[in-house]
Amino acid sequence: MSDKLTTSIRRPLNRPPRLSDTVSREIEAWIGELGLVPGTQLPTEKLLCERFGVSRAVVREAISRLKAEGCVETRQGLGAFVAAVPGESSFRLVRESVPAEADVADTFELRAMVESGAAELAAQRRTPESLSRIAAALDEMDRALQRGEGGASADDAFHVAVAAASGNRQLERFLTYMGRQFSASRLPTWSEEGHRAGRAANAQAEHRRIFAAIKLGDALAAGEAARAHLGAAACRLGVVARHENRIESAFNRAGKHGETA
């Protein structure tokens, strides 16, 4: 084991809401800063516990997180080692269990760029079958609205259906992945309180505008409707745009239209 790795752990960490997040990020930082080569063994659980002043459970959770992200690999009875290609075997949009506001804003910015492009392509390449798939998701959300029920899964299905209508399989795969990563963010919109506050109805009206533009074959309007929807969705979650670009204008338009936060 590298001596410079063990000596670089200087003091116990303060206790944030999730210690395992902090520990995993510190370990990942060492790997990069010290230039540890693949196969380098990491400090033992006991040493990490002592240096960070945390329990074995916290250290194990941190290592498990790094393993899931492809940064480390574990060997039965031997411990944890730097992975062959650290960090490249998997990817998550937001890495911390409680994401920072900046991370959420970045994710919305990414979604606005990707989903507006998907909507534009869908308007250009739509087929009767793809339009039927989008309409089916819309109908399911309409039923959820009428009954005051959760429509988050149908909301996910709508965005994936739009991506599928683009005719680009990689785009569909990516937005399917995005939906899984971001699905929880739709729950407040479709919750009981979300129905009472009008968030679900507002979101569905935005979905309808996207679909109408796609059905008409108006790529420009479809892209703008998708960007406006992402801006409104961000406002509903209290996310503030941080960059002066296309998503910021979408955030501003949503605010002017009086969307419920």
N, C-alpha and C positions, 0 to 999 in steps of 0.2 A: 504494500500500500504506500502511496506517495506521502512522504513526511510533510511536504509543503501544503498538501491538501488538509491534513489534520491540524497543522498549526495555523491555517488561515481561518479557522473557526474561532472567533475571538471572545464572544460573550453570549450569554443567554439572551434570547429574544424577548421583547415585550409581548404581551399576550393579546393579539388581535382576535376578532371573532372566530376565525378559523386558523389555528396555528399551523395545521398541516399545509395550508396554502403557502404560508410564509416560508416554512421549512423546505418545501419542494422547490420554490423559486430560488432560495439561497443555494440549494444543492445544484440546481441547473446553472446558476451563475458561476459557481466554482468550476463546473465542467468546462464552460466557455472561457472564463478568465484565465484559468490555469492551463488551458490547452491540453486537457487530459485526452489521451489517445483511447480509441475503442479497446475495451477489455480491461481498462484500469479498474481496480477494485475500489469501491467507495468505503468510507469508514463504517465500522460495525454499528449495529443498532445501539449497543451500549454506549459507544463513544458519542454518537449523535445525541442520545438522550442526555448525557452529561453536559455536553457543550451547549445545547439549546435549553436545557432545563425543562424538558418536556417528557411525557410518558412514552413508552414503547408503542402504544396504540397510535399516537400522533405521528411518530417516525414511520411506522408501517403504512399509515394512510398516505403520508407524503411520498414514500417510495412507490406505493401502488399507483399514485397519480402520475408519477414520472414514468413508470413502466407503461401505463396506458397511453402516454403521450409519445412513447418511443424513445425517451431519453436514456433510460437505463433498462437493463435486463437482469433478472435474478436467476441464480443457479442453486438448485436444491442443496442445502447444507453448506453453501459457500458464501452467500451474501449477494450484494448488488454490484453490478459492473456497468461501466459506460457502454452504451449500445454501439453497434457497428456504425450506424448513421444517426447520431443523436437528433431527436426531434423531427425526423423526416418520415417516420413510419405512420404517423397519425397527426390529425389536426383538429383543434376545437376552436370555435369562434371566440368564446369567452372561457378563459382557463381557470379563473377563480370561481369558487362556489358562490360568492357574493360579488358580482362584477362591479367594477368602478363605473361611474357615470360616463367617463370618457370612452370606456370599452363598449358600452351600450350605444353611445352616439356613433362610434365608428361602425358598429354592426348595422345600425340603421342606414348609415351612409353607403355601406356595401350593398345592402338590400336594395336601396333606391337605384343604384347604378345597374345592378343585375336584373332586378324585376322590371324596371322600366324598359330595358333592352329586350327582355323576354316578351313583354306586352307588345312592343313594336313589331317584333318578328312574328308574333302570333297573329297580329292584324294582317300581315303580309302573306302568311302561309296557312291560314286557318282552313280547316276542312269541315264538312258537316259533322263528322265523327268527333273532332276535337271541340267544336262548339257545343255539341251535346254533352260532352264530359264536363265542360265548364258550367253549363246550364244546370246539370245535375247537382253540382256542389252548391250553386246558388239556391236552388230549390230546397236543398236540405237546410241551408242557413235560414231561408224564409220560414220553414216549419219551426226551427228553433226559436225564431223571433216571435212567431204566433203563440208558441207554448211557453215562452220565457225560459227556455232550456239552454244548455250549453251547446255552442256551435263551433267550438275551437277546432275539432277534428275536421269538420266540413270547411272551415276557414283554411286550414292547412291544405286540404284537397283542392280547393279553388286555386291557390297559388301554384301548386304543382301542375294542375290541369292547364293553366295558362302557359307554363313553361313547356309542357308537352305539346301544346299547340304551335310552339315556335318551330317544331320539327328538328330541333337540335337535341339529340339524346344526352349529350354531356351537360347541357343546360338544365334539362329535366332532372338528371341525377344530382346536380349540384343544388338545385332548389329543393329537392327531396331531402337532401342532407341538411340544408339550411332550415327547413321546416322542423326537422327533428330537434335541431339545436335551439330553435327559437319558439317552439310550440307553446311553452309555458307563458310567454309574453302575451299570448292571445287570451289567456284565461280571464284576466280582469275585464276585458271587453265583453265576454260572454257570461260573466257571473251574474248572480241575481241583482247585485248592486249595479253592475254594468248595464243590465236591461233597464233598470229604473232610471239611471242617469242618461239613457239614450245613446250610450257608447256603441252598443250592438247595432242599433238602427242606423247610426251614422256610418259605421264600418260597412254595413251591407249596402247602403246607398253608394258608397265609394266603389264597392265591388261591382255594382250594377253599371256604374259609369265606365269602368274598365271594360267590362264585357260588351257594352253597347258600342264602344269604339272599335273593339276587336271585330265584332260582328259586321260593322260597316266597312271594315278594311282600312280604317283611318289610323295609320301607324303613329303619326304625330300626336293625335288626341289620346291614343292608347298609352303611349309613353308618359304623357303629361298626367293622365289620370292615375297611373301607377305611382308616379312621383308624389302627386298630391296625397294619395292614400297613405304612402309611407310617412309623409310629413304629418298627416293627421294622426296616424297611429302613434308616432313618437310623441306628439303633443298629449295624447290620451295617457301616455305613461309618464309624462312629465320630463321627457328627454329634451335637452336643449341642443340645437345644432352648434357645432364648434368650428365649422369651416365655411368660408365664403365660396360656395359652389352651388351646384344644381340642387343638392338636397336642402341647402339652407333656404333657397327660394321656395321649395316645396313646403318646408316648415312654416315659412312666413305666410304663404297662401292659405295653409290650413288654419293658422291663427286668425287671419282676416275673415275666414268663413265661419268663425265662431265654433270650431269643433270643441267638444267637451274634453277637458283634460282629465 
